[in-house]
Amino acid sequence: MPKRSKFVNTAKEGRADLARLRRVSDAEIGRTAPEELPLLPDNFWKHAKVVVPTTKEAISFRVDADVLEWFRAGGPRYQSRMNAVLRTFVEEMARPARPRRPRKSA
């Protein structure tokens, strides 16, 4: 797991601390970058879009122990990954139903 940055998060109200970001060296960026970063293809960011994060609501819900353990085993931000799975399900369910093709009889 990458080491945490020595800088304290001083951003206020969702605004980046640009002065702090300008002080970050390439070595610091490389040290804290995800291990997968060098594996990304050259055109990875070509069609990237800015996505404004939505406001999250803190809740409490019960989940099977093995499901929780599986997500936790993935490391930090397991709750964000759980949210991503739920979001994918919601978006799939919201898509218009595709017409079913009749089955061919044998």
C-alpha positions as CSV (number, residue, x, y, z in Angstrom):
1,M,0.0,0.0,0.0
2,P,1.4,3.5,-0.9
3,K,2.5,5.7,1.9
4,R,0.3,8.5,2.9
5,S,1.2,12.0,1.9
6,K,3.0,14.2,4.4
7,F,0.6,17.0,3.6
8,V,-2.5,17.6,5.6
9,N,-5.8,18.0,3.7
10,T,-6.4,21.7,4.0
11,A,-9.0,22.1,1.2
12,K,-12.0,24.1,2.3
13,E,-15.5,23.6,0.9
14,G,-14.4,21.3,-2.0
15,R,-11.8,23.7,-3.3
16,A,-8.3,22.5,-3.9
17,D,-5.3,24.0,-2.0
18,L,-3.5,25.1,-5.2
19,A,-0.5,26.4,-3.2
20,R,0.0,23.1,-1.6
21,L,-0.4,21.2,-4.8
22,R,2.2,23.4,-6.5
23,R,4.7,22.4,-3.7
24,V,4.2,18.6,-4.3
25,S,7.3,17.2,-6.1
26,D,7.2,14.6,-8.9
27,A,8.8,12.2,-6.4
28,E,5.9,12.7,-4.0
29,I,3.4,12.1,-6.7
30,G,5.2,9.0,-7.8
31,R,5.5,7.7,-4.3
32,T,1.8,8.0,-3.5
33,A,0.4,7.0,-7.0
34,P,-1.5,3.8,-7.3
35,E,0.6,0.8,-8.3
36,E,-1.6,0.2,-11.4
37,L,-0.9,3.7,-12.9
38,P,2.0,2.6,-15.1
39,L,-0.1,-0.2,-16.5
40,L,-2.7,2.1,-18.0
41,P,-2.8,2.3,-21.8
42,D,-1.5,5.6,-23.3
43,N,-5.0,6.6,-24.5
44,F,-6.7,5.9,-21.1
45,W,-7.6,9.6,-20.4
46,K,-8.5,10.4,-24.1
47,H,-12.2,10.3,-23.6
48,A,-12.3,11.1,-19.8
49,K,-15.1,13.2,-18.6
50,V,-15.3,15.3,-15.4
51,V,-17.8,13.8,-13.1
52,V,-19.0,15.9,-10.2
53,P,-19.4,13.7,-7.1
54,T,-22.8,13.4,-5.7
55,T,-23.6,14.1,-2.1
56,K,-23.5,11.0,0.0
57,E,-25.9,10.2,2.8
58,A,-24.6,8.3,5.9
59,I,-26.8,5.3,6.6
60,S,-26.5,2.1,8.5
61,F,-27.6,-1.2,7.0
62,R,-27.0,-4.9,7.6
63,V,-25.0,-6.9,5.1
64,D,-23.9,-10.5,5.1
65,A,-20.6,-11.0,6.9
66,D,-18.9,-12.7,3.9
67,V,-20.0,-9.9,1.5
68,L,-18.6,-7.3,3.9
69,E,-15.4,-9.3,4.3
70,W,-14.9,-9.6,0.5
71,F,-15.2,-5.8,0.1
72,R,-13.0,-5.0,3.0
73,A,-10.3,-7.4,1.7
74,G,-10.0,-5.1,-1.3
75,G,-8.5,-2.5,1.0
76,P,-9.4,1.1,1.9
77,R,-12.5,2.7,0.3
78,Y,-14.5,-0.5,0.4
79,Q,-17.6,1.5,1.1
80,S,-17.1,3.4,-2.1
81,R,-16.7,0.2,-4.0
82,M,-20.0,-1.1,-2.5
83,N,-21.7,2.1,-3.5
84,A,-20.3,1.7,-7.1
85,V,-21.8,-1.8,-7.3
86,L,-25.1,-0.6,-6.0
87,R,-25.0,2.4,-8.5
88,T,-24.3,0.0,-11.4
89,F,-27.3,-2.1,-10.4
90,V,-29.6,1.0,-10.1
91,E,-28.5,2.2,-13.5
92,E,-29.0,-1.2,-15.1
93,M,-32.5,-1.5,-13.6
94,A,-33.4,2.0,-14.8
95,R,-32.6,1.2,-18.4
96,P,-35.6,0.5,-20.7
97,A,-36.3,-3.2,-21.0
98,R,-35.0,-4.7,-24.2
99,P,-37.6,-6.6,-26.2
100,R,-37.2,-10.3,-25.8
101,R,-36.6,-12.4,-28.9
102,P,-38.8,-15.4,-29.2
103,R,-37.0,-18.7,-28.6
104,K,-36.4,-21.0,-31.5
105,S,-38.0,-24.4,-30.9
106,A,-35.7,-27.4,-31.4
